[in-house]
Amino acid sequence: MKTSTLIAVLLLTTAGSAFAQAPTEAAPTAEPKPANLEEKVDALDQKVRLLERRAEVAEEVAAARNAGTGSKGDDLVLKSGNGDLTLQFNGVLQADGRLFLNDDARALTDTFTARTIRPIFSGSYGKLLKWQFSPDFGGGVATIQDAWVDLALGEHVTVRVGKMTVPFGLERWQGTASLRFVERAYPTQLAPNRDLGILVFGDLFDKRIGWSVGAFDGGPDNSLTDTDNNDSKEVVGRLFAQPFATLENDWLKSLLIGGAVTWGDQNGTDASPQTPSWKTPGQNTFFSFRNGEKGKDASGAAITLPNPVANGARLRWTAHAWWNGGPLAFLGEYTAVTEPVSRAGTSGDWKASAWQGALSYVLGGKPHFSGTKVDTPFRIGADGWGAFEVAGRVSAIAADSATYATWADPAKSARQATSFTGGVRWHFSEHYRLFVDYEHTVFSGGAASGDRKAEQAVIGRIQLAY
């Protein structure tokens, strides 16, 4: 074989071998047919919905982060994401101890008591609605203190409906957590407490004038009224002025003077006389109307005599004043009541009046109508001792001497009582307070031998209020 022929054969063999080892190229796949217009619209719609949902989730997460607990001073507040709906929680706990001195006969009981156990739930919806619900479990008895709703009709007028504090007595209007003494003075015992009704209130002239007008079921003095026993209602009107409220002078701006009136028919029955009773600061009853007395009928048979009952239009009125300047605070109040009463064909007006004057001095803080403000709260291991307050008060209550013996038993009920109170307070903060009061009460009448024995009491209180 010729050399040239051999070289040609080798070249052909190598090329064929290389071609055999080369990978076979895959056949091209068919392109999917383009989707029709309806399918394209559906796909775009799904993408839009997905984006919208992602935006909603982002908003919900942001709202959840913004919602939750907030603060209003030291109060606990829950609010919605946009802040329109709020829920606030407060509470008052008052634990008292009462020790009676000069009580050799042990007629009065030394005791510890849970005077107030009151959770307070309140809230609002924007600037339109406000509400409050306050049960109380003090003394082992469940009651409803407040259950009302406010509707704002404008910046200066509000309508309140439900169970509420009747706007009459000044010390009652302060609220239990703001008191300067363990117990309220005697004018409060002639005033309404809580009642069911409707109230319209507001202010004028940059809040220098305040006014209230309302209609309520009506009930005995100083009572919690939950039901009514007659169709008649009691109307209430209150007017007060803070003439220097817009001034910067601390010695003038707090001055408040005012008064109130209630009027309405009261119709009691023998089972529910609708007549009041009075208690000392130590919470011992010293005056009540005749009740369940025994007697004889025309034939000489023993009977239970009918009770005196409220029977006509009761009129109450009060005048009061508050002032605090620097470390000093003063509260003065006068209340009077006239009420028709009847018993077994005998009728007449029962009259009573009460007054108080109270003065206090604060060191390390400042007195205020809503409670003493503390400069530096007490904390263990830190500077600050809270605030200390010294307070004194004189208060008296009396029934009309002309009708006293007709409606009350002089051997059991005192016609008049005068209480002298001195006390000290340690305000650990605006939430924690320790009270110690000494009460000395003298009576006119109230015992078979003449005057009821004077009551001397040391009353202490630990208060937690938020």
C-alpha positions in Angstrom: 0.0 0.0 0.0 1.3 3.3 -0.8 2.1 5.7 2.0 -0.3 8.3 0.8 -3.2 5.8 0.8 -2.4 4.7 4.4 -2.4 8.3 5.7 -5.9 8.9 4.2 -7.3 5.8 5.8 -6.0 6.8 9.3 -7.5 10.3 8.9 -11.0 9.0 8.0 -10.9 6.5 10.9 -10.1 9.2 13.5 -12.8 11.6 12.2 -15.4 8.8 12.4 -14.4 7.9 16.0 -14.7 11.6 17.1 -18.1 12.0 15.5 -19.4 8.9 17.3 -18.3 10.3 20.7 -19.9 13.7 20.3 -23.2 14.2 22.3 -26.4 14.0 20.3 -28.1 17.5 20.3 -31.7 17.3 22.0 -34.6 18.0 19.7 -36.1 21.4 20.3 -39.3 21.4 22.5 -42.4 23.1 21.3 -43.2 26.6 22.7 -46.4 26.7 24.9 -49.2 28.4 23.1 -49.8 31.9 24.3 -52.6 32.2 26.9 -55.9 33.7 25.9 -57.0 37.2 27.2 -59.3 35.8 29.9 -56.4 33.8 31.5 -54.1 36.8 31.4 -56.8 38.9 33.2 -57.2 36.2 35.9 -53.4 36.0 36.4 -53.2 39.7 36.8 -56.2 39.8 39.2 -54.5 37.2 41.4 -51.3 39.2 41.5 -53.3 42.4 42.5 -55.1 40.5 45.2 -51.9 39.2 46.6 -50.4 42.7 46.7 -53.5 44.1 48.4 -53.4 41.4 51.1 -49.7 42.0 51.7 -50.6 45.7 52.2 -53.5 44.8 54.6 -51.2 42.5 56.6 -48.6 45.3 56.9 -51.4 47.7 58.2 -52.6 45.1 60.7 -49.1 44.6 62.0 -48.6 48.3 62.3 -51.9 48.7 64.1 -51.0 45.8 66.5 -47.8 47.5 67.3 -49.5 50.9 68.0 -52.4 49.3 70.0 -52.0 47.8 73.5 -51.1 49.6 76.7 -50.6 53.3 76.8 -50.3 55.8 79.6 -52.4 58.7 80.9 -50.3 59.9 83.8 -50.0 56.7 85.9 -53.2 55.2 84.6 -53.4 51.9 82.7 -55.0 52.6 79.3 -55.8 50.2 76.4 -56.5 51.8 73.0 -57.3 50.9 69.5 -54.9 51.3 66.6 -56.3 54.7 65.6 -56.8 55.8 69.2 -60.5 56.4 68.9 -61.5 53.6 71.3 -60.0 53.5 74.8 -60.4 51.4 77.9 -59.0 52.6 81.2 -58.6 50.7 84.5 -58.4 52.3 87.9 -59.1 51.1 91.4 -59.4 52.0 95.0 -58.6 49.9 98.1 -59.2 51.3 101.6 -58.4 49.1 104.6 -59.5 50.7 107.9 -59.0 50.0 111.6 -61.2 51.5 114.3 -60.3 51.7 118.0 -62.8 53.2 120.4 -61.5 54.8 123.6 -63.4 55.4 126.8 -65.6 52.4 126.1 -65.5 50.5 129.3 -68.9 48.9 128.7 -67.6 47.7 125.3 -70.7 49.0 123.6 -68.7 49.9 120.5 -66.7 47.3 118.6 -63.1 47.7 117.8 -62.7 46.3 114.3 -60.7 46.0 111.1 -62.7 46.4 107.9 -62.2 46.6 104.1 -64.0 49.9 103.8 -63.7 50.1 100.0 -62.8 47.5 97.3 -63.6 49.3 94.1 -62.4 48.4 90.6 -63.2 51.3 88.2 -63.6 50.6 84.5 -64.0 53.6 82.2 -63.5 54.3 78.5 -64.3 56.6 75.6 -65.0 56.6 71.9 -63.4 59.6 70.3 -64.8 62.9 71.7 -68.4 61.7 71.5 -68.8 59.1 74.2 -67.4 58.4 77.7 -68.5 55.7 80.2 -67.7 54.4 83.6 -68.6 51.2 85.6 -67.6 50.9 89.2 -68.7 48.0 91.4 -67.7 48.0 95.1 -67.2 45.0 97.4 -66.3 46.9 100.6 -67.7 45.4 103.8 -68.4 42.2 102.1 -71.4 43.7 100.3 -71.5 44.0 96.5 -73.0 47.2 95.2 -72.9 49.2 92.0 -71.5 52.7 92.7 -71.4 54.1 89.1 -72.7 52.9 85.8 -73.1 55.8 83.4 -72.6 56.9 79.8 -71.7 60.5 78.7 -72.7 62.0 75.3 -70.9 65.2 74.4 -73.2 67.6 72.7 -70.4 70.1 72.1 -67.4 71.4 73.8 -69.3 72.8 76.7 -72.4 70.6 77.2 -72.6 66.9 78.1 -75.5 64.6 78.8 -75.0 61.8 81.3 -77.4 58.8 81.7 -77.3 56.0 84.3 -76.3 55.6 87.9 -74.0 58.4 89.1 -73.0 60.8 91.9 -75.7 63.4 92.3 -74.2 66.9 91.9 -75.1 68.3 95.3 -72.6 67.9 98.2 -69.1 69.2 97.7 -67.3 66.6 99.8 -69.2 63.8 98.1 -68.2 65.2 94.7 -64.5 64.9 95.7 -64.5 61.1 95.3 -63.4 58.6 97.9 -59.8 58.5 96.9 -59.4 62.3 97.3 -60.7 62.7 100.8 -58.6 64.6 103.4 -60.1 62.6 106.3 -61.0 58.9 106.7 -64.7 59.6 106.8 -66.8 62.4 105.3 -68.3 65.1 107.5 -72.0 65.5 108.5 -73.3 67.6 105.6 -72.8 64.6 103.4 -75.3 62.6 105.5 -78.0 65.0 104.5 -77.1 64.9 100.8 -77.9 62.4 98.1 -75.3 59.9 97.2 -75.7 57.8 94.0 -78.9 57.8 92.1 -80.4 56.7 88.7 -81.3 59.5 86.3 -80.3 61.9 83.6 -78.0 64.8 84.0 -77.0 67.7 81.7 -73.9 69.7 82.7 -71.4 72.1 81.3 -69.3 75.2 81.8 -69.2 78.8 80.7 -66.6 81.6 80.4 -63.5 79.5 80.2 -64.7 77.1 82.8 -65.1 79.9 85.4 -68.8 78.9 85.8 -70.0 75.3 86.0 -73.7 74.2 86.0 -75.7 70.9 86.3 -79.4 70.2 85.9 -80.9 66.7 86.3 -83.8 64.4 87.2 -83.4 61.4 89.4 -85.5 58.7 91.1 -84.8 60.2 94.5 -84.1 58.3 97.8 -83.3 58.8 101.4 -80.4 61.0 102.4 -76.9 59.5 101.8 -78.3 56.4 100.2 -77.4 54.3 97.1 -80.6 54.3 95.1 -81.2 51.4 92.7 -85.0 51.3 92.5 -87.9 53.8 92.9 -91.1 53.2 94.8 -93.2 55.9 93.2 -93.8 57.9 90.0 -92.4 61.2 91.4 -88.9 62.2 90.5 -86.4 64.5 92.1 -84.9 67.5 90.3 -81.4 68.7 91.0 -79.7 72.0 90.1 -76.1 73.0 90.9 -74.1 76.2 90.1 -70.5 76.9 91.1 -68.0 79.5 90.2 -64.2 79.6 90.0 -63.8 83.3 89.3 -60.0 83.3 89.2 -59.6 80.0 87.3 -57.7 81.6 84.4 -55.2 83.4 86.6 -51.6 82.3 87.2 -51.8 83.2 90.9 -51.8 79.9 92.8 -53.4 81.6 95.9 -56.5 82.7 93.9 -57.1 80.4 91.0 -58.3 77.4 93.0 -61.1 79.3 94.8 -64.5 77.6 94.2 -67.8 78.7 95.6 -71.2 77.3 94.8 -74.5 75.8 95.9 -77.1 73.2 94.9 -80.8 72.4 95.4 -82.9 69.3 95.2 -86.7 69.1 95.2 -89.1 66.1 94.8 -91.9 64.1 96.3 -91.0 61.2 98.6 -93.7 58.7 99.5 -92.7 56.0 102.0 -94.5 53.0 103.3 -94.4 51.2 106.6 -92.1 48.6 105.1 -90.0 51.2 103.3 -90.3 54.5 105.2 -87.8 56.4 103.0 -86.4 58.1 106.2 -82.7 58.5 106.9 -80.4 57.7 109.8 -77.1 59.3 110.9 -73.7 57.8 111.9 -70.7 59.1 113.8 -67.3 59.2 112.0 -66.7 55.8 113.8 -69.7 54.5 111.8 -72.0 54.0 114.8 -75.7 55.0 114.3 -76.8 57.7 116.8 -80.0 58.9 115.2 -82.9 57.1 113.4 -86.6 57.6 113.1 -89.0 55.6 115.4 -89.3 52.1 114.1 -91.3 49.0 115.2 -92.5 50.6 118.4 -95.0 48.6 120.6 -98.3 50.1 121.8 -101.9 49.3 122.4 -105.0 49.8 120.4 -108.3 51.2 121.7 -109.2 47.9 123.3 -105.9 47.6 125.1 -104.5 44.9 122.9 -100.8 45.0 122.1 -99.9 46.2 118.6 -96.9 47.4 116.6 -97.3 51.1 116.0 -96.9 52.4 112.4 -93.5 53.9 111.5 -93.1 57.6 110.5 -92.8 57.7 106.7 -91.7 60.4 104.1 -94.9 62.0 102.7 -94.4 65.0 100.5 -92.0 67.3 98.7 -88.5 67.2 100.2 -86.3 70.3 99.8 -82.6 70.2 100.2 -80.1 73.1 99.7 -76.4 73.5 100.3 -73.7 76.2 100.0 -70.0 75.3 99.9 -66.5 76.6 99.2 -63.1 75.2 98.5 -59.7 76.9 98.4 -56.1 75.8 98.3 -53.1 78.1 98.1 -49.5 77.1 98.7 -49.4 74.3 101.4 -52.9 75.2 102.8 -56.4 73.9 101.9 -59.8 74.8 103.2 -63.3 73.2 102.7 -66.5 74.6 104.1 -70.0 73.3 103.6 -73.5 73.8 104.9 -76.6 71.7 104.1 -80.2 71.8 105.2 -83.2 69.6 104.5 -87.0 70.0 105.1 -89.2 66.9 104.5 -92.9 66.3 105.2 -93.4 63.2 107.4 -96.5 61.4 108.6 -97.4 58.8 111.1 -100.9 57.4 111.9 -102.7 60.6 110.9 -100.1 62.9 112.4 -98.0 64.9 109.9 -95.5 67.7 109.9 -92.2 68.8 108.6 -89.0 67.2 109.7 -86.0 69.6 109.5 -82.3 69.1 109.9 -79.1 70.9 109.1 -75.3 70.2 109.1 -72.1 72.1 108.6 -68.3 71.6 108.5 -65.1 73.6 108.3 -61.8 71.8 107.5 -58.3 73.0 107.2 -55.1 71.2 106.2 -51.4 71.9 105.8 -49.1 69.9 103.5 -45.3 69.5 103.7 -43.5 68.0 100.7 -46.5 68.5 98.3 -49.5 70.6 97.5 -53.1 70.1 98.4 -55.6 69.9 95.5 -59.3 69.2 95.3 -58.7 65.9 93.5 -56.1 64.8 96.2 -52.8 65.8 97.6 -50.0 66.1 95.0 -46.6 64.7 96.1 -43.3 66.5 95.1 -41.0 63.4 95.5 -42.6 60.0 96.1 -41.2 57.8 98.9 -38.9 55.0 97.7 -36.7 52.7 99.7 -33.0 53.4 99.0 -33.7 56.7 97.1 -34.3 60.3 98.0 -37.8 61.4 98.9 -40.1 60.8 101.8 -43.4 61.6 100.1 -45.6 64.3 101.6 -46.9 64.8 105.2 -50.3 66.4 105.9 -51.8 67.7 109.1 -55.6 68.3 109.1 -58.3 69.5 111.5 -62.1 69.7 111.2 -65.2 70.6 113.1 -68.5 69.3 111.9 -72.0 69.2 113.4 -75.5 68.0 112.6 -78.8 68.7 114.3 -82.5 67.9 114.0 -85.2 70.5 114.5 -86.0 70.6 118.2 -89.7 71.3 117.6 -90.3 68.0 115.8 -87.4 65.9 117.1 -89.3 64.0 119.8 -92.3 63.4 117.5 -90.3 61.5 114.9 -87.4 60.1 117.0 -87.1 58.5 120.4 -85.0 60.9 122.6 -83.9 57.9 124.7 -82.3 56.2 121.7 -81.5 59.0 119.2 -79.4 62.1 119.8 -80.8 65.3 118.5 -77.4 66.8 117.8 -73.8 65.7 117.4 -70.6 67.7 117.1 -67.4 66.0 116.0 -63.8 67.4 116.4 -61.3 65.7 114.2 -57.5 65.9 114.1 -55.4 63.8 111.8 -52.0 63.2 110.1 -51.4 61.7 106.7 -48.3 60.2 105.1 -48.6 60.3 101.3 -46.0 57.8 100.2 -47.0 58.9 96.7 -50.2 60.0 95.0 -51.3 56.4 95.0 -50.3 55.1 98.5 -51.5 56.9 101.6 -51.6 56.3 105.3 -54.2 58.1 107.4 -54.6 58.3 111.2 -57.5 60.4 112.6 -58.7 61.1 116.2 -62.4 61.8 116.4 -64.2 63.2 119.5 -68.0 63.4 119.2 -70.3 64.9 121.8 -74.1 64.5 121.7 -77.3 66.2 122.8 -79.8 63.6 123.9 -79.7 60.0 122.8 -79.8 58.2 126.2 -82.4 57.4 128.8 -80.5 59.5 131.4 -80.0 62.5 129.1 -77.0 62.8 126.7 -75.4 59.9 124.9 -71.8 59.3 126.1 -69.2 61.0 124.1 -67.5 58.9 121.5 -63.7 58.8 121.2 -62.2 56.9 118.3 -58.8 56.4 116.6 -59.4 55.5 113.0 -56.6 54.4 110.7 -56.6 53.8 106.9 -54.2 52.4 104.4 -55.2 53.5 100.9 -54.1 52.3 97.5 -55.6 54.2 94.6 -54.8 54.1 90.9 
